[in-house]
Amino acid sequence: MYSKLFRSFIFPLMELSQGTKIQKYLKWLEKTQWWKPSEIKELQNKKLRALIRHAYENVPYYHKLFRKSNLKPDDIRTKEDLNKIPFLTKEIIRKNLPQMLARNIPRRRFMEAHSSGSTGEPLKYYVDKESYSYGWAQTFRCWGWTGFRLGEPYVKVSLNPRNTIKKRIQDLIMNCTYIYASADINERTFKRCYELIKMSRPKIIRGYASSMYIFAKYMKEMNLHFHVNAVMTTGETLFPHWRELIESAFDTKVYDAYGGESTPIAFECERHEGYHLCDETVIVEFIRGGEPASAGELSEIVFTNLDNYAMPFIRYKINDVGVKSDDYCTCGRGLSLMESIKGRDTDIVVTPNGGFLVVHFFTILFEHIEGVEKFQVIQDKIDRLRINIVRNEKFTDADLRYIISKIKEHAGVEMEIKINFVHSIPSSGSGKRRFVISNVPFESYL
């Protein structure tokens, strides 16, 4: 009853007061997902041409960049032409922020935003209400793939407390139970969170992958069971063994999502055959060695937000790596697919033998060593790793030999490995714990 009232009356009033168009775009996206791939590509190219012309005429940074690169708006007709434009990076944004704002967009339409800064470098940027509306429409479309409808109860698990009355009122209206789960959650705080989840009887639960994994571990240890339509993870790399445990504990499927800088990029659908790219609102490039990557290759992820006219993100290097796919999902949607997400480019260890060790390698390696409580791998040189380990009484010399031998087996015998036993491993400023920190430039070895 509330769900129907919310969609037909409450949510339209909220949108009217806030100047957004989320519900309108959601209805449109629910149709376009079934378009043919060629029709979606035509839409992308049309939106890209409009964005490029806008950026050239109204954004000082891009006007200067185009003139310096000897480019004109008509030189960018399709997404294949994007490689003519230099990449955008966080460093460039920090140095040129005032020049990256569109002069023809009223400031009342600007919305200030910040990245989480999981690598220790939070980023300030701006989006306009059109882009904000499209972003939430993409997100709500994905929720719909689980059977969820706007207005139905859901739980959001976050590492940040709700500090404003406005946000708390918004949660109440949206039928959201907001749970603050600190990064150092323990058995006592978990029980409080679990009781809140049970009381709210949610259709879905959203949260960082690590938070949902910790919840699932406690549920298994305490022999607790709870069923929801879906657990939706975001914000961090979802490791295979995390997915398995979460799905077992909550008796459901995990729907992983990926995005950055207020730009939804990819979501899993009910078939779980990869990540559907949000093609109607973003162009995603997979770059290896400065060139387009082939399907199945580990590559850098670069995106262009097609709707943020306030501060265009054109060919933005988000510093994540993934694997491109040329397949299409058997669900029948015309959206292109990404095979998998491998994490931050600083989560990739470059090896002396010319290979790479993704963060998954280390999480799987340490997962079944009972003597390891926490770990963190740090690479300062291509042939040197420092590994910090918080151990318990079960850790043995055999474990130490096993860790070193397995890493050398994959990284090569030239890799020097130094093990440090520490009392704790701090989380980053965003509350996330980084398992791997590589200071060796990933892209230099592609």
N, C-alpha and C positions, 0 to 999 in steps of 0.2 A: 504494500500500500504506500509506504513512504517513498520507495524507489520511484514509483510512477508519479507521485506528487512532486518529487525532487526534479525529475526530468522535464515535466510539463510546466511547472510553475516556479519552484525555488531557484533552480539553476539558471533559467533565463533571466530572472530578476538580478541574480548575482552578476551575470555577464553584462547586463545593461548598466549596472552601477559601476562596474570596473572597466568597461570599454573593451571587452574581449569578445571573441567569436568562436570559442572552443566547440560548442555544440554544432554550430553550422559546419565547421571544417570536419568534425568527426563524421557527420552524415556523408559528406563528400568523400572522405577517405574510406569509408565502408563500401563505397561503390568503386573507387579507383583501384583498390587492391585486386579486383577481379579483371581489370583491363589486361589487354595483351601486352607483353613486354615491349613491343614496338610502339604502342600507344603511350606507355609510360615514358619511354625514352624521348618521344616527341615532346611530351609535356616538360621533361627535364630541360631539353634544349631551348624550348620557348622561354621558360622561367630564367634560364641561365643568361640568355641574350638580354633580357630586361634588367637583370641584376648587374651585369657588366656595364651596360650603358649608364645605369643609375650611379654605380660606383665611380665611373670615369667623370661624370658630370657634376657629382655632388659630394664626393669624399676626397678631400685634399691628398691623403696618402696615396690613394689609387690613381688619381689623376697624375701625380708626380711619377709614380711607379710606371704607369703606361708610357708616358713620354720618355722616361729614361730607357725603357725597354723597346722603344720605337714601335709601340703597339697602339692600335685604335680599336674602339669597341667592335667594329665590323670584322676584326680579325678573329674574334671568338664567336663562332656560330654554333658549334656543337661541343659536347663535353670532351670530345677527342682533342679539341683545340686548347684545352686548359693547360696542357704542358708548355704552352708558350709563356705562361705567367709564372714568375718566381714564387716559391713557397712562402707562406706566412708562418711565423713562429711566435712563441710566447715572448721571446726577447724583443722581437720587432714590435709587438703590441705594447710592451712596457715602455719602450723608447718613444713610440709615436701615438700613444692613446688619443690625445686631443685631435690629432690630424686624421684619425680613423673614424671620426663621427660625422655622419651625414649632415650637411648644412641645411637641407630642405625638410628635415623631419622635426616637428615641434618637440621641444624638450619634455613636454608633458607626456609624450608617447614613449620616452626612454625609460627603461627599467634597469637599474644597476644590478649587477650580478657578480659572483665570485666563484672561481673553481675551488674544489676542496683542498688543493695543494697537497696531494698525497705524496709527492716527491719533495715536499718542503718548500715549494714555490707557488703559493696561491696567486691566482690571476684575477685582476679586476677587468671587467668588460661590460658592455651594454647590449641589451636586446630591445626590440620594439614590441608593441602589443600584438602585432600580426604574427611575428615569429613565436612569441610566447603562446599564442592561441594555437598555432599549428603544432608546436611542440607537445602541448598537453593533449591535443586531439590525437596525435600519433600514439602517445602513451595510453590513452583511454581505449584506442582501437585495439591495442595489444591486450589490455585487460579483458576486452570483449572476447578474445580468442580463448579465454579460459571459461567462458560462460558468465562472467561478471557483467552486471549492468549498473550504470551510474545510480547512486543512491542506496545501493546495497551496502551492508556493513563490511568494512575491511580494517585490517590492522597495519599500521606502519611502525616498524622498529627502526629507531634512529640512534646514532651516536651523539646527537645534539639535542639538548633540552629545548622544550617549547618555552620561549622567554617572553612572548607578547600575547596580550589578550586577543588581538586580531587573529593570530594564528590558531588560538584555542577555539575561538568562535567558529572559524573556518572548519576546523576538525569536526566540531559538533554538527554543523550544517551538512558536511560531506559524509556524515555517518562513519567517521574515522576514529578508531581508538589509537591514540599516539602513545607509543611506549619508548621511553628513554632508556636505552640499555648502554651503560658506560662500557668503555673498552675493556675494563677489568672486571667484567661481570663474574659473580661467584654463585655458589649454590643458593644462598639466601636471596640474592637479588633476582636470580632466575625464577625461583618459586613465585615471587611477586608478579613477575612478567607473565608467567604461565597462567596464573589465576586471572589476570586481566584479559588474556587471550580467550580463555574459556568463557568468561562472562560476556564478552562481546559477540561471540558466536559468528566470527567473520566468514565471509565467502572466500577471501584471499588474504594472504599475509605478504607484505613487502618489506624488504630489508637488505642491508649489505650482506653479501655472500658469507662473510666470516661470522656475522652475528647469527644468521640462521643456522650455520654449521654448529656454533657453540650451543645454541638452543637445542638442536637435534642431539648433540652428544649428551647433554644433561637429561633429555627425555629418555634416551636409551638407557642411561645409567640408573635412572629412577623408575624405569619400566612404565613410563607415561605414554599415553597415546592420544592423538588428536587429529581429526580429519578436516581438511579444508579443500576447496576446489583446486587451489594452486598456491604454491609459494613462489613469489616473484623476487628474484635476486638482481641486484644492480650494484654499481659503484666499485666493484672489485672483480678480479679474475675468479671465476667459479671453477674450482678444480674438480676433476671427475669423482674423486672419492668424497668430496663435500656434497656433490649432487646426490650421490648414492645414499648417503646417510640421511640427508634432509628428506628425500623422497620416502625413505623407509619410516622415519619418525613421524612424518605428517600424513602418511598414507596417501600421497598425491604426487603429481609431477611438478618439477621445477621449471619455471619459464624465466630464462635469463634474459637480461636486457643490457644494452650497451649504448653509451652516448658520452658527450662531453661538451662543456661550455654551452649549456642550455640547448643542446642540439641532440634530440633522439636520433640514433644512427641505425640500430638494429635490434630486433626482437625475435624470440623464438615463438613459433606457432604450435598448435596442438599436435603436429606431426613430429616435431623436434628433429628435423632433418638438416638443420643449420640455422643461421640467423637471417631473417628477412631484412633487407636494407630498406630504410624509409625513403624509397626512391622519389616520391612525390615532393619531398621537402629538402632532400640532401643529395649531393653527388659524392660518392665515395670512390677514391682512387687507392689502388694497392701498388706501392712503389718499391722496387728493389734495384739498388744501384742507380737510382735516378731515373729509371725507366719503368713502364708498366710491368707489373709482375704477371706471371702465368698462374693458372689455377693450381692450387696445391703448394705454392711457394710461400715460405715465411716472408712477410713483407711489411713495410711501414704503412700505416693507415693515414690517409690524407682526405679531408672532407671540405666541401663547399656548402654552406647553408644557403639555400635558395630564397629564403624569406626574411632574413634579418637585414633590413634596409637601413636601420639605424647605425649599425656597425658591421659591415659585411665581413664575413669570414670566408675568404676565397683561397682555396688550396692551403688549408690550415693543417700543419703537421701536429697532430694531437699527442705525439710521442707514444703511441701504442702500436703494437704489432699484431697481425692476424694472418689468416690464410684465406685467400680468395677462392671462390667456387664459380664454375661456369654452369652449374646445374640449376634446375628449378624444382621447387618443392612439389611433392605429389598432392598437396592440399589444393592446387589449382590456382593459387594466387600468382599474378604476373610480376611480383616483386622479385628482384634479384637476390641472390644468397651470398652470405659469407660463411665459409666452412666452420671457422672457429676463431676465437680471440685468445691470444697468448699472453696478453698483459702489456705492461709498460716496456718501452724499449730499454729502459734501465733495469728491467727485470731479466734481461737476457745475458747469459754469460757467453762471451766469445772465447773459443778454445784455440790453443796453439795448433791443433791439427786441422784447422779450417772449418770447424763446425760450431754449433750453438747448443747451449743447454738452456731450455726455457724453464721458467719457474716451476712448472709442473714436475719436471724431473726431480727437483729437490724436495718438493712436498711429498711426492710418492716415496722417495728414498727414506725420508725421516719419519713418515707416518707410522711405520710398523716397528720402529725401534723404541721399545718401551722406556728405555733409559733417557730418552730425550724429551724434555718438557717443551722447549722452544728452541728455535734456531734462526740464524740469519747469516746469509752468505754475502761476502763483500769482495768485489773484484776491483783491484787498483791497477793491475797490469794484466796483459793478455795471458801471461804464464804464472799468475799468482792469485790464490784465493785465500781469504781469511774467513774462517767459519766460527761464529760465536754460538756456543751451545749452553743452554741451561739444562743441566742434567739432574737426575735423581739417583737414588741408591741402586737402581737396577742397571745403570750404565756400566758396561764392562770394557775391558781392553779389546775383546773380540768385536764389540760394536765400533770402536775407534778404527780398527783395522778394516772392517767392512766398509765404513763410510769412505775412507781414503781410497780403497781399492776400487769401489764402484765409480767414484768420480774420475779416477785415472783411467779406468776402462773406457769411459766415454769421452773424456777431455784430452786424453793422451798422457803418456808418462812424463812429458815435459812440464805438466802443470804442477807447480809447487803448492802444497796445501798446508796451511797452518791452522790448527784447532785451538781456540781459546775457550776455556770454561768460565762462564760469567754467571752472576747472580740474577740478572734480569736483562731483558731486551726491551727498550722503550718503544712505544708506538710513535707514529708520526704525529704532526700537529693536528691532522684531521681525525685521529683516533684509529687509523688503519695501521696494521703492522706489515712492514715490508719484509718479505722473506728473502729477497735477493736485491742487492744494490750493486749495479755494475757501473763503474766509472770509465769503462772502455767503450768508445763510441760504436754502437751497434751498426749504424749505417756505413761506417768506414770499411766494414768487412763483408758487405753484401756483394 
